Amino acid sequence: MTKTHLAAILPQKGGPFVVGERPTPEPGSNEVLIEIKAVALNPVDYNQRTLGVPPVPVYPAVIGQDAAGVVAKLGPGVASTSPELKPGTRVLALATSFYRDGLPDYGAFQQFALAQSELVIPLPDSLSFEQGAIMPLAVTTAWNAWTTINIPLNTRFTPQDNQAVLIWGGASSCGTFAIQTAKTLGFTRIYTTASPKHHAYLKSLGAHAVFDYHSPTVVSQIVNAVKHDGVILRTAHCVVNGGLQPTLDVLKETKGDAKAKVVYSPPLPPDHPTLENTEIRMNWPPLDPVERDRHFYECFHGWLKDGLRSGSVVPSPANIQVEGGGLEGLNSALEKWNAGVSGTKIVVPL
Ligand SMILES: NC(=O)c1ccc[n+]([C@@H]2O[C@H](COP(=O)([O-])OP(=O)(O)OC[C@H]3O[C@@H](n4cnc5c(N)ncnc54)[C@H](OP(=O)(O)O)[C@@H]3O)[C@@H](O)[C@H]2O)c1
């Protein structure tokens, strides 16, 4: 008899989720079947559930990206490529329904989901499932941003390079990992923007200076800091909506005659602002599937796994808002996310 489990099923575009049973899949080659214990919410989840954007080609669908749980079963090949993954191992994982046209076996919002082994790593005993669930999408987004503008993962700037970076929106979930990854890359100065209540925390993650984006003089404050610090600022990750124009305003004053590079994480509108001699690219993982899997492996099985073990990488943001109700609670939890979060990740234990 086919085993079944409960899932938050998206029956049609616009939702809402309806909790129902669906068959529990067998993991294929290189796949891990995970019993999901906690999921975190992301903008893409709200947009896919409510607006069907990015498109979900086939309904009923199961969506959801960020998960933590326990390995239920390994598919062929995983034991050799990821020997630390065994049935019973506590893990965090990026569910990849997004890359698989919304195929329901690969969405996180259900009791059992498939994930590709590149995107599954052990969760240290010191971390809760809730802490594990807040990291996967933000970590890949942060690293994808750097590779989008041709800064590979193994880049290590030296103090002699004197390279600075501007991260607009440091208090966002992705922004906190933009800061942590920028620290690994070795930028001499990491400048970011956030509300004042987050400044001390973002400095603890590795930012050197944090500026209040509500201030009418925020651009000149950053430009003055760059000049005072005597660093080269030609690189920026604009993480949040509303940050592109002020990011370009800063770079206009700091880039000199050299080319600047900006990676933009929200959807980039066709009529976006521009700046002379400045490349603006939307954040995206490598398009080639083989290259993408290699990239994901380096992000997770290299940087994140090693960093969590050594303590050089921490789950961020520190503030987790736990919402109850399990699968039944996902609709209302997404509405709470849509009402606005500040330096917080919403997590739903299953
Ligand atoms: N391209 C991709 O692959 C990809 C992947 C994931 C996410 N994204 C996109 O990345 C963006 C961030 O997602 P997220 O989940 O990290 O967001 P989030 O955590 O929900 O972001 C909330 C934070 O944004 C900050 N913020 C809002 N407007 C700001 C502004 N004008 N300047 C500076 N900070 C501002 C707020 O800071 P304060 O609290 O300080 O006010 C708040 O803490 C979204 O647009 C999302 O769609 C893209």
The ligand as an SDF file (V2000), in Angstrom:
LIG
                    3D

 48 52  0  0  0  0  0  0  0  0999 V2000
   16.7070   36.8010   -6.4750 N   0  0  0  0  0  0  0  0  0  0  0  0
   16.5950   35.8140   -5.6070 C   0  0  0  0  0  0  0  0  0  0  0  0
   17.0510   34.6960   -5.8260 O   0  0  0  0  0  0  0  0  0  0  0  0
   15.9240   36.0740   -4.2850 C   0  0  0  0  0  0  0  0  0  0  0  0
   15.8670   35.0910   -3.2990 C   0  0  0  0  0  0  0  0  0  0  0  0
   15.3040   35.3920   -2.0720 C   0  0  0  0  0  0  0  0  0  0  0  0
   14.7610   36.6580   -1.8510 C   0  0  0  0  0  0  0  0  0  0  0  0
   14.7860   37.5600   -2.8620 N   0  0  0  0  0  0  0  0  0  0  0  0
   14.2500   38.9220   -2.6600 C   0  0  0  0  0  0  0  0  0  0  0  0
   15.1030   39.5590   -1.7280 O   0  0  0  0  0  0  0  0  0  0  0  0
   14.3540   40.5470   -1.0330 C   0  0  0  0  0  0  0  0  0  0  0  0
   14.6160   40.3780    0.4540 C   0  0  0  0  0  0  0  0  0  0  0  0
   13.9920   39.1930    0.9220 O   0  0  0  0  0  0  0  0  0  0  0  0
   14.0840   38.8310    2.4720 P   0  0  0  0  0  0  0  0  0  0  0  0
   13.2900   37.6140    2.7040 O   0  0  0  0  0  0  0  0  0  0  0  0
   15.4880   38.8670    2.8850 O   0  0  0  0  0  0  0  0  0  0  0  0
   13.3210   40.1060    3.0700 O   0  0  0  0  0  0  0  0  0  0  0  0
   12.8030   40.4020    4.5500 P   0  0  0  0  0  0  0  0  0  0  0  0
   13.6390   39.7040    5.5630 O   0  0  0  0  0  0  0  0  0  0  0  0
   11.3370   40.1950    4.5910 O   0  0  0  0  0  0  0  0  0  0  0  0
   13.1010   41.9790    4.5790 O   0  0  0  0  0  0  0  0  0  0  0  0
   12.6150   42.7560    5.6280 C   0  0  0  0  0  0  0  0  0  0  0  0
   13.6600   43.8040    5.9570 C   0  0  0  0  0  0  0  0  0  0  0  0
   13.8610   44.6660    4.8460 O   0  0  0  0  0  0  0  0  0  0  0  0
   14.3760   45.8750    5.3300 C   0  0  0  0  0  0  0  0  0  0  0  0
   14.0370   46.9610    4.4140 N   0  0  0  0  0  0  0  0  0  0  0  0
   12.8420   47.1980    3.8340 C   0  0  0  0  0  0  0  0  0  0  0  0
   12.9230   48.2760    3.0260 N   0  0  0  0  0  0  0  0  0  0  0  0
   14.1870   48.7440    3.1320 C   0  0  0  0  0  0  0  0  0  0  0  0
   14.8820   49.8420    2.5240 C   0  0  0  0  0  0  0  0  0  0  0  0
   14.2740   50.6890    1.6700 N   0  0  0  0  0  0  0  0  0  0  0  0
   16.1790   50.0000    2.8360 N   0  0  0  0  0  0  0  0  0  0  0  0
   16.8080   49.1460    3.6840 C   0  0  0  0  0  0  0  0  0  0  0  0
   16.2000   48.1060    4.2900 N   0  0  0  0  0  0  0  0  0  0  0  0
   14.9010   47.9060    4.0100 C   0  0  0  0  0  0  0  0  0  0  0  0
   13.7140   46.0840    6.6750 C   0  0  0  0  0  0  0  0  0  0  0  0
   14.7070   46.6310    7.4890 O   0  0  0  0  0  0  0  0  0  0  0  0
   14.3840   47.3940    8.8650 P   0  0  0  0  0  0  0  0  0  0  0  0
   13.8350   46.3430    9.7670 O   0  0  0  0  0  0  0  0  0  0  0  0
   15.7270   47.8900    9.2720 O   0  0  0  0  0  0  0  0  0  0  0  0
   13.4050   48.4800    8.5590 O   0  0  0  0  0  0  0  0  0  0  0  0
   13.2760   44.6600    7.1140 C   0  0  0  0  0  0  0  0  0  0  0  0
   13.9610   44.2190    8.2710 O   0  0  0  0  0  0  0  0  0  0  0  0
   12.8940   40.3660   -1.4420 C   0  0  0  0  0  0  0  0  0  0  0  0
   12.5880   41.3150   -2.4310 O   0  0  0  0  0  0  0  0  0  0  0  0
   12.8730   38.9790   -2.0460 C   0  0  0  0  0  0  0  0  0  0  0  0
   11.8570   38.8250   -2.9920 O   0  0  0  0  0  0  0  0  0  0  0  0
   15.3560   37.3160   -4.0540 C   0  0  0  0  0  0  0  0  0  0  0  0
  1  2  1  0
  2  3  2  0
  2  4  1  0
  4  5  1  0
  4 48  2  0
  5  6  2  0
  6  7  1  0
  7  8  2  0
  8  9  1  0
  8 48  1  0
  9 10  1  0
  9 46  1  0
 10 11  1  0
 11 12  1  0
 11 44  1  0
 12 13  1  0
 13 14  1  0
 14 15  2  0
 14 16  1  0
 14 17  1  0
 17 18  1  0
 18 19  2  0
 18 20  1  0
 18 21  1  0
 21 22  1  0
 22 23  1  0
 23 24  1  0
 23 42  1  0
 24 25  1  0
 25 26  1  0
 25 36  1  0
 26 27  1  0
 26 35  1  0
 27 28  2  0
 28 29  1  0
 29 30  1  0
 29 35  2  0
 30 31  1  0
 30 32  2  0
 32 33  1  0
 33 34  2  0
 34 35  1  0
 36 37  1  0
 36 42  1  0
 37 38  1  0
 38 39  2  0
 38 40  1  0
 38 41  1  0
 42 43  1  0
 44 45  1  0
 44 46  1  0
 46 47  1  0
M  CHG  2   8   1  16  -1
M  END
$$$$
